[in-house]
Amino acid sequence: MIAYGSKVRMHYTIALEDGMVADTTEGEAPFEFVMGAGDLEEGLELALIGLEPGDKQTLTLTPEQAFGYPSPAAVQDMPRSDFPPNMQLKPGLIVTFSTPTGDELPGTIMEVDKDTVKVDFNHPLAGHEITYSVEILDVGTGMAP
């Protein structure tokens, strides 16, 4: 049974309100993670507690339970000079940035002008109600989160 610290192997699908699939592992290798290690949003993890191998579950999560709401503070104007001169910047392009701690953070380009680039660092699914479907393949125990 899935609990904090469990190593989980599963297939999942995340669909938006209109049914469009935003992410899935179907047809690909299963997703593997340690429950509580921060690999999934907290709301997605909570939906898995107590499930066992062979269980399938589909539920709808509100923005609060899934990826939260967009924050205006997460939209930043950056100098164009922070980007390689040959980089083709256009709205909708997702660029990966390195944080001072060495983590990687994706940002979506919103606007580009001669001197600045407006980048949205909100999660792309922020503000969306999602349908989260999982099939639990395997659960290991005794793993540290």
C-alpha positions as CSV (number, residue, x, y, z in Angstrom):
1,M,0.0,0.0,0.0
2,I,1.3,3.5,-0.9
3,A,2.5,5.5,2.1
4,Y,5.2,8.2,2.6
5,G,8.6,6.8,1.7
6,S,7.1,4.2,-0.7
7,K,8.8,3.7,-4.0
8,V,6.0,3.8,-6.6
9,R,5.9,2.7,-10.2
10,M,2.8,3.8,-12.1
11,H,1.2,5.0,-15.3
12,Y,-0.6,8.3,-15.2
13,T,-2.6,10.7,-17.4
14,I,-3.3,14.3,-16.6
15,A,-6.2,15.9,-18.7
16,L,-7.5,19.4,-18.7
17,E,-11.1,20.6,-18.2
18,D,-11.8,20.2,-22.0
19,G,-10.4,16.6,-22.0
20,M,-7.1,17.6,-23.7
21,V,-4.3,15.3,-22.4
22,A,-1.6,17.5,-20.9
23,D,0.8,14.7,-19.9
24,T,0.8,10.9,-19.9
25,T,3.0,7.9,-19.6
26,E,0.7,5.6,-21.6
27,G,2.8,3.9,-24.3
28,E,6.0,5.0,-22.5
29,A,8.0,3.8,-19.6
30,P,6.2,4.0,-16.3
31,F,6.8,6.9,-13.9
32,E,8.9,5.9,-10.8
33,F,9.2,8.1,-7.7
34,V,9.5,8.0,-3.9
35,M,6.4,9.2,-2.2
36,G,7.2,12.5,-0.3
37,A,10.4,13.2,-2.2
38,G,8.9,16.1,-4.1
39,D,8.8,14.5,-7.5
40,L,5.0,15.2,-7.7
41,E,2.9,18.1,-6.6
42,E,1.6,17.5,-3.1
43,G,-2.1,17.2,-4.2
44,L,-1.1,14.5,-6.8
45,E,0.7,12.6,-4.1
46,L,-2.2,12.8,-1.6
47,A,-4.5,11.2,-4.2
48,L,-2.2,8.1,-4.2
49,I,-2.1,7.4,-0.5
50,G,-3.5,3.9,0.3
51,L,-3.5,2.6,-3.3
52,E,-2.0,-0.8,-4.0
53,P,-0.5,-2.5,-7.1
54,G,-3.2,-3.1,-9.6
55,D,-5.4,-0.2,-8.4
56,K,-6.7,2.2,-11.0
57,Q,-8.1,5.6,-10.0
58,T,-9.4,8.6,-11.7
59,L,-10.3,11.8,-9.9
60,T,-10.7,15.5,-10.6
61,L,-8.5,17.9,-8.7
62,T,-9.1,21.6,-8.2
63,P,-6.3,24.1,-8.9
64,E,-5.7,24.2,-5.1
65,Q,-5.3,20.4,-5.0
66,A,-3.1,20.2,-8.1
67,F,-0.8,22.9,-9.4
68,G,-2.2,26.0,-7.7
69,Y,-3.2,29.3,-9.2
70,P,-0.9,31.5,-11.3
71,S,0.9,34.2,-9.4
72,P,1.5,37.6,-11.0
73,A,4.8,37.7,-9.0
74,A,6.0,34.7,-11.1
75,V,6.0,36.7,-14.3
76,Q,9.3,38.5,-14.7
77,D,10.8,40.9,-17.2
78,M,14.3,39.9,-18.1
79,P,17.0,41.7,-20.1
80,R,17.2,40.3,-23.7
81,S,21.0,40.2,-23.1
82,D,20.4,37.3,-20.6
83,F,19.6,35.1,-23.6
84,P,22.0,33.9,-26.3
85,P,21.9,36.3,-29.2
86,N,21.0,33.6,-31.7
87,M,18.2,32.2,-29.6
88,Q,14.9,32.5,-31.5
89,L,12.6,33.8,-28.7
90,K,8.9,33.9,-29.4
91,P,5.8,33.7,-27.2
92,G,4.9,30.2,-26.1
93,L,8.5,29.0,-26.2
94,I,9.5,27.2,-22.9
95,V,13.0,27.8,-21.8
96,T,14.8,26.1,-18.9
97,F,16.7,28.4,-16.5
98,S,19.2,27.4,-13.8
99,T,18.5,28.8,-10.3
100,P,21.3,29.9,-7.9
101,T,20.9,26.6,-6.1
102,G,21.4,24.6,-9.3
103,D,17.8,23.5,-9.8
104,E,16.2,23.9,-13.2
105,L,13.1,26.0,-13.6
106,P,11.0,26.1,-16.8
107,G,9.7,29.5,-18.0
108,T,7.3,30.3,-20.8
109,I,8.1,33.3,-23.0
110,M,5.1,35.6,-23.0
111,E,6.5,38.7,-24.9
112,V,9.7,39.7,-26.6
113,D,10.9,43.2,-27.5
114,K,14.2,44.7,-28.3
115,D,15.4,45.1,-24.7
116,T,13.3,42.8,-22.5
117,V,11.7,39.4,-22.5
118,K,8.6,38.7,-20.3
119,V,8.9,35.2,-18.8
120,D,6.1,33.4,-16.9
121,F,7.5,31.0,-14.3
122,N,4.1,29.7,-13.2
123,H,3.5,26.0,-13.7
124,P,1.8,25.6,-17.2
125,L,-1.1,23.8,-15.5
126,A,-1.6,26.4,-12.8
127,G,-5.2,27.5,-12.6
128,H,-6.6,24.4,-14.2
129,E,-8.9,21.8,-12.8
130,I,-7.4,18.5,-13.9
131,T,-8.5,14.9,-14.2
132,Y,-5.8,12.7,-12.8
133,S,-5.9,9.0,-13.8
134,V,-3.4,6.5,-12.4
135,E,-2.7,2.8,-12.6
136,I,-0.4,1.6,-9.9
137,L,2.1,-1.1,-11.2
138,D,4.3,-1.6,-8.2
139,V,4.9,-0.3,-4.6
140,G,8.1,-0.9,-2.7
141,T,8.6,-0.2,1.0
142,G,11.4,1.0,3.3
143,M,12.5,3.9,1.0
144,A,13.6,7.2,2.6
145,P,11.6,10.2,1.2
